[in-house]
Amino acid sequence: MQLEKIISISGKPGLYKLISQLKSGFIVEDVITKKKASITNSSQVSLLDNIAMFTFDNEVPLFDVFENLAKNEDYKETISHKSSEDELKELMTKSLPNYDTDRVYISDIKKLAQWYNILHKAGYITPESFVKAEPEMEEPATNEINTDKLEATKAAPKKEKTTTPKVKAATSSAKSAPKSTHRKMG
């Protein structure tokens, strides 16, 4: 899938693609404008790959919901995130029929529609986008992003940070890994 390195940054509109890793953060690229920017390790980021939506039975990965939505829309743009609540609920029912109506809020559906349309405009919503790639056996290239830092921070709550002394006094534990949220929509 071509969507694994797409993130949302708290406080910044739009979606971003992780480009490379720096000592103190990451280089990201806006998926629409292609403008590059740097973010610090203290930025609140969410990997779209780590977001799921609640159903009455389980949690469904966001990309599976995007795929259902894309198929329903013939891989075209969907309704605006500013549409009426009834239209947004109908969109959600078509994309994820058994979504948990108590835990998936209208704000989550708006974000789903907005992100889908951003990804569509950026050229990420195509039938090929949802093909599962075979796992590679090669070592990652040196310019690839190590998302292990993002993955490791999603599991540990913020209050459980270690206070192990660092070699350099000027280095703080907040700089050791970016803050990332593993969140569920809804």
N, C-alpha and C positions, 0 to 999 in steps of 0.2 A: 504494500500500500504506500502511496506517495504522501500520505498525510501525517506520518509519525512525528515529525519535528515541528509541527505547527503549535504555537502557543498563544495564549491570551495573557496580556500583562495588565495587572490591576492598575487602574488609573490612566490607562492609555486606550484609546479607541482602536478598533480593528483587530486583526490577527497578524501574527509574525511568524517567520520561519527562522529557526535557529541556524546560524551560518557557521560560527566557529566559537571556540572557547578561549577566554582570556584568563589571565591570572586572577583578575578581580571581577570577572563577570562573563558576559557573553556578547557576541555581535549578533544582532537580529536584523531581519529584513522585512519590511512591511510587504505583505503578500500582494497588495494592489499597486502601490506606488513604487515598489522595489527600492525605496530609500533604506539605507542601512543606518543603524544606530547601535550604540552600546548600552547595555544595561548592567547594573551592578549585581553582585551576588545577593544583595539585600532586597532586590525587587521581588514582588509577589507575582509569581508566574504559575500558570496552569497548563500542563501539556494536555492538549485535547484528547490525546490517546489515553489519558488517565481518567477521563470524565465518563460517567455512565448515567443513564436515566432509569428511574424506578418503574417497575411494572408490579403488578400484583403478585407475580411469581418470583421475580429475581431482579437483577440489574442488567441493563442492556448497554453495551459500549456505545458511546456517542457516534462513532463511525458507522456502526450498524444502523443506527437511526438515520444518519446522513444517507447511507446507501438506500434504505427503504424510501426515504423522501426523494432521492434522485430518480429512482425507478418510477415512482408515482408521478413525478413531474417530467418524465422523459428526458432527464438530465438537463432540464432548463431551469431558469430562475423560478423561485417560489414566491408566495405572497410576501408583502412587506412585513417587517416586524412591528410596524405601526398599524397593522390591520386591526379590525375589531376582535374582541375576545372570542366571540363565536366563531369567526373565521380561523383564528389561531387554534382553538380547540379542535375544530374540524380537521385542520392540517395535522395536528398531533394524532388524532384518532386514525387518520389514514396511514400515518408513518409508523405508529407504534400503537396498535389497537388496544392492547391491554395495559396501557400506561396507568400508573397509580394516580388517580385524579386528586387524591388528598396530599400527595407528596411532590408532585410535579406542578409547580406554580405557573401562572400565566407569564411571569417574568422569565422563567426557564424556557418556555415555548417561544417567547419573543427572541431570546438569545439564540435559540436553535435556528429560527428563521433568518436572523441577522447573520449569524456565522455561515450558514449554508449559502446565502446570497453573496457574501464576501468571497467565500471559497469558489463559488461558481464564476464570479466576475474575474477572479485571478486564474481561472483555467484548471482548477483542481477537481471539479466535479465532471468527471467523464467515466464511461464504463471501465476504462483501464485503471482509474484511480482506486477502485475497490478490489482489484485482483490481489490476492494475498501472495506476497513474494515468498519464494523458497528461502529458507535460512541459508546464509552464506557461511562458508567454512573458512574464509580468509580472515586475516587479521585486519582490523579497521585501519584505514589510511590515517596519516598523521593530521590531516586537516579535518577529519570527522569530529563531530562533537561527542564528548563523553557525557551521555545522558545519565550515566550511573549516579552522578552527583544529584541530578534532579530526582531520579528514582529513589535514591537513598533518603532524601529529605522528605519525601512524601509520606513515608511510613512513620517517621518519628514526630510526635507532637512537638511544638515549639518549646514548651516548658521543660522538655527532657534533654535539652542540649547539654553536652558534656562541658565541664569546666576544667579540662586538662590544661595545665600551663603550657604555653607555647614557647618555642625557643626564642623568638623575638618578642619583646615586650609590646611593640607597636601593633602586632598582629592580634586581632580579636577573633573569637570563635564565630562571630557573625560573618566574617569574610571567608570562612572555610568552605561553605557550600551555599548555593542559592536557596532562598526560601521558595518552596514549591508547595502547592496544595493539591492533594488528591481529593477531589470533591465529587460529590454526586449532585447531578442536577435534580432538584426536587426535594 
